[in-house]
Amino acid sequence: MIINNGGPPLRTDEVVLFPFDDCSIPFQLGVRLHLVPNTYRGGRRKVVLRTGGPEAPDSDRVIYYGTVLKVGEELWMWYLGQGDDRTERVCFAKSRDGYNWEKPSLGLVDYKGNTDNNLVDLMEGKHYVQACVVFYEPDDPDPRRKFKMAFESRKYHNRLAVAFSEDGLRWEESPKNPVEPVGVFFEMAGGTRFNGCYYLTGQLIGDSHFLASRKLETRASYDFENWTPSTCLGLRRDNIPPRPMEYHHHDGEQLHLGAGLWNRGNVIIGLYGMWHGHPSDDRKLLTMDLGLVVTNDALHYREPIPDFRMVSAAEDRPVDSPGRLRFPALIQGQGFENIGEETLFWYAPWPESESRGVRVAMWPRDRLGYFQPFLGPGKDTHFISAPIDLQGRPARIHMNIDGISEYNKVSVEILDERFEAVPGYSRDTCVGPEESGLCRVIKWQNRKVLEGLEGQVRIRVSFEGIRPEDLRLYAVYIEHTG
């Protein structure tokens, strides 16, 4: 199916309508958007990957300018480890649940005269690596390129480089390295492949768009080796004119290292570094939370609720640093996954010199934000989606919702592109969810499937009853059934 939400015409087997995606849900009446900050198991922030023993390559620091991907039934993590030789290298860990991680002995790279470690073979472990973003494409026609990595290394003076791998552990560099097309380095934190094109998000401070501040910028490539020399400016948080333009390097509101991305097909979700610079321009005094951005074209981003803290740095316990004032700050990497009934995101403390462990943020599955009715009973409270082309295939609708009771209900009506009701799928015949849940089926009398529909359709969701304000709608899923 294809949703016409302003992004490219991307075919997908599932469209997800998130309340914070106002391009996929452009029409709204009487509903208010809420975002949901992360929660913690047991009420405490959880460190899931710590530094290794005294002889390990990550004995001094564990830094998450890296990636978590689902590979088969496992989660694989590529992160940066630093031992007592002060060199950051790419290390590997794996997990089943996202909380308990194993550092397998890979036997690939010699460290202190021993290969009993979890170092991946990238540049034989001889060079300092500052960031890595990994892509996994098991269907790549060239099996040697099933895994792709964009990375920064001092070997190339921190200019962008890429490597390829069949197993994600043994990496072969591109002969074109460094692929960075200009002399300045591109500091990155996330990426995705969208509609056949690869995208990396990061920052170029003062070297593009006539701005000295950090902002979200994107580079693109169709073959992973030839990247655009210019960047697309996706989002700014600094003093946008007519406010005064300041050229201090560290003060004010900025956007750190692009965003860690989660591609959900019709929408890409990202968490970015909310850089809160101190007026003194002293970076030791800044704080940094993690905020939410969304995009429908992988280039132009927006904040559903500006400055909302999805992961607050204030809850992170500072590392003791004798003689130095430590303000809380966080860094994002690339790593968003739905595991069972939870949505997980991995991150770490900033600056890197203070990072001795990877953390995990958690939400109930896909519950990053919700619509709540506010008009009260008897009002026509609803929202309507952008046009969706089912391409002649049957589809089913599910709903992620909370607050269902005998005093309220939700109905779904199918409209054509011109907002006219489609026979057989009206509000009156809709049987909405009878209880709350992460995935509740919608049906119309005896119909559970949308079928025989020509042209484009829209999804209208209405909130009814004497207590509609109790409802929390987190997502609507439209998926092909065959």
Secondary structure as the mmCIF struct_conf table of DSSP 4:
data_model
#
loop_
_struct_conf.conf_type_id
_struct_conf.id
_struct_conf.beg_label_comp_id
_struct_conf.beg_label_asym_id
_struct_conf.beg_label_seq_id
_struct_conf.end_label_comp_id
_struct_conf.end_label_asym_id
_struct_conf.end_label_seq_id
STRN STRN1 ILE A 2 ILE A 3
BEND BEND1 ASN A 5 GLY A 7
BEND BEND2 ASP A 13 ASP A 13
STRN STRN2 GLU A 14 LEU A 17
TURN_TY1_P TURN_TY1_P1 PRO A 19 PHE A 20
TURN_TY1_P TURN_TY1_P2 ASP A 22 SER A 24
BEND BEND3 ILE A 25 ILE A 25
STRN STRN3 PHE A 27 LEU A 29
BEND BEND4 GLY A 30 GLY A 30
STRN STRN4 VAL A 31 LEU A 35
STRN STRN5 THR A 39 THR A 39
HELX_RH_3T_P HELX_RH_3T_P1 ARG A 41 GLY A 43
BEND BEND5 ARG A 44 ARG A 44
STRN STRN6 LYS A 46 ARG A 50
TURN_TY1_P TURN_TY1_P3 PRO A 54 GLU A 55
BEND BEND6 ALA A 56 ALA A 56
TURN_TY1_P TURN_TY1_P4 PRO A 57 ASP A 58
BEND BEND7 SER A 59 ASP A 60
STRN STRN7 ARG A 61 VAL A 71
TURN_TY1_P TURN_TY1_P5 GLY A 72 GLU A 73
STRN STRN8 GLU A 74 GLN A 82
TURN_TY1_P TURN_TY1_P6 ASP A 84 ASP A 85
STRN STRN9 GLU A 88 SER A 95
BEND BEND8 ARG A 96 ASN A 100
STRN STRN10 TRP A 101 GLU A 102
BEND BEND9 VAL A 109 VAL A 109
STRN STRN11 TYR A 111 TYR A 111
TURN_TY1_P TURN_TY1_P7 LYS A 112 GLY A 113
STRN STRN12 ASN A 114 ASN A 114
BEND BEND10 ASN A 117 ASN A 117
STRN STRN13 LEU A 119 LEU A 119
STRN STRN14 ASP A 121 ASP A 121
BEND BEND11 LEU A 122 LEU A 122
HELX_RH_3T_P HELX_RH_3T_P2 MET A 123 GLY A 125
BEND BEND12 HIS A 127 HIS A 127
STRN STRN15 VAL A 129 TYR A 136
TURN_TY1_P TURN_TY1_P8 PRO A 138 ASP A 139
BEND BEND13 PRO A 141 ASP A 142
HELX_RH_3T_P HELX_RH_3T_P3 PRO A 143 ARG A 145
BEND BEND14 LYS A 146 LYS A 146
STRN STRN16 PHE A 147 SER A 153
HELX_RH_3T_P HELX_RH_3T_P4 ARG A 154 TYR A 156
TURN_TY1_P TURN_TY1_P9 HIS A 157 ASN A 158
STRN STRN17 LEU A 160 SER A 165
BEND BEND15 GLU A 166 LEU A 169
STRN STRN18 ARG A 170 ARG A 170
STRN STRN19 GLU A 172 GLU A 173
TURN_TY1_P TURN_TY1_P10 PRO A 175 LYS A 176
BEND BEND16 PRO A 181 VAL A 184
STRN STRN20 GLU A 187 PHE A 194
TURN_TY1_P TURN_TY1_P11 ASN A 195 GLY A 196
STRN STRN21 CYS A 197 GLN A 203
BEND BEND17 ILE A 205 SER A 208
TURN_TY1_P TURN_TY1_P12 HIS A 209 PHE A 210
BEND BEND18 SER A 213 SER A 213
STRN STRN22 LEU A 216 SER A 221
BEND BEND19 TYR A 222 ASN A 226
BEND BEND20 PRO A 229 SER A 230
STRN STRN23 CYS A 232 LEU A 235
BEND BEND21 ASP A 238 ASP A 238
TURN_TY1_P TURN_TY1_P13 PRO A 241 PRO A 242
BEND BEND22 ARG A 243 ARG A 243
BEND BEND23 HIS A 249 HIS A 250
STRN STRN24 GLY A 252 ASN A 263
BEND BEND24 GLY A 265 ASN A 266
STRN STRN25 ILE A 268 GLY A 277
TURN_TY1_P TURN_TY1_P14 PRO A 279 SER A 280
HELX_RH_3T_P HELX_RH_3T_P5 ARG A 283 LEU A 285
STRN STRN26 THR A 287 THR A 295
BEND BEND25 ASN A 296 LEU A 299
STRN STRN27 ARG A 302 ARG A 302
BEND BEND26 PRO A 304 ILE A 305
TURN_TY1_P TURN_TY1_P15 PRO A 306 ASP A 307
STRN STRN28 ARG A 309 VAL A 311
HELX_RH_3T_P HELX_RH_3T_P6 ALA A 313 GLU A 315
BEND BEND27 ASP A 316 ASP A 316
HELX_LH_PP_P HELX_LH_PP_P1 ARG A 317 ASP A 320
TURN_TY1_P TURN_TY1_P16 PRO A 322 GLY A 323
BEND BEND28 ARG A 324 ARG A 324
STRN STRN29 ALA A 329 ALA A 329
STRN STRN30 LEU A 330 ILE A 339
TURN_TY1_P TURN_TY1_P17 GLY A 340 GLU A 341
STRN STRN31 GLU A 342 PRO A 349
BEND BEND29 TRP A 350 PRO A 351
HELX_RH_3T_P HELX_RH_3T_P7 GLU A 352 GLU A 354
STRN STRN32 ARG A 356 ARG A 356
STRN STRN33 GLY A 357 PRO A 364
TURN_TY1_P TURN_TY1_P18 ARG A 365 ASP A 366
BEND BEND30 LEU A 368 LEU A 368
STRN STRN34 GLY A 369 PRO A 373
BEND BEND31 LEU A 375 LEU A 375
TURN_TY1_P TURN_TY1_P19 PRO A 377 GLY A 378
BEND BEND32 LYS A 379 LYS A 379
STRN STRN35 THR A 381 ILE A 384
HELX_LH_PP_P HELX_LH_PP_P2 SER A 385 PRO A 387
STRN STRN36 ILE A 388 ASP A 389
TURN_TY1_P TURN_TY1_P20 GLN A 391 GLY A 392
STRN STRN37 ALA A 395 ASP A 402
TURN_TY1_P TURN_TY1_P21 GLU A 406 TYR A 407
STRN STRN38 ASN A 408 ASP A 416
TURN_TY1_P TURN_TY1_P22 GLU A 417 ARG A 418
BEND BEND33 PHE A 419 PHE A 419
HELX_LH_PP_P HELX_LH_PP_P3 GLU A 420 GLU A 420
STRN STRN39 ALA A 421 ALA A 421
HELX_LH_PP_P HELX_LH_PP_P4 VAL A 422 VAL A 422
TURN_TY1_P TURN_TY1_P23 PRO A 423 GLY A 424
TURN_TY1_P TURN_TY1_P24 ARG A 427 THR A 429
STRN STRN40 CYS A 430 VAL A 431
BEND BEND34 GLU A 434 GLU A 435
STRN STRN41 GLY A 437 VAL A 441
HELX_LH_PP_P HELX_LH_PP_P5 ILE A 442 ILE A 442
STRN STRN42 LYS A 443 TRP A 444
TURN_TY1_P TURN_TY1_P25 GLN A 445 ASN A 446
STRN STRN43 ARG A 447 ARG A 447
BEND BEND35 VAL A 449 VAL A 449
STRN STRN44 LEU A 450 LEU A 450
BEND BEND36 GLY A 452 GLY A 452
BEND BEND37 GLY A 455 GLY A 455
STRN STRN45 GLN A 456 GLY A 465
BEND BEND38 ILE A 466 ILE A 466
HELX_RH_3T_P HELX_RH_3T_P8 PRO A 468 ASP A 470
STRN STRN46 ARG A 472 HIS A 480
#
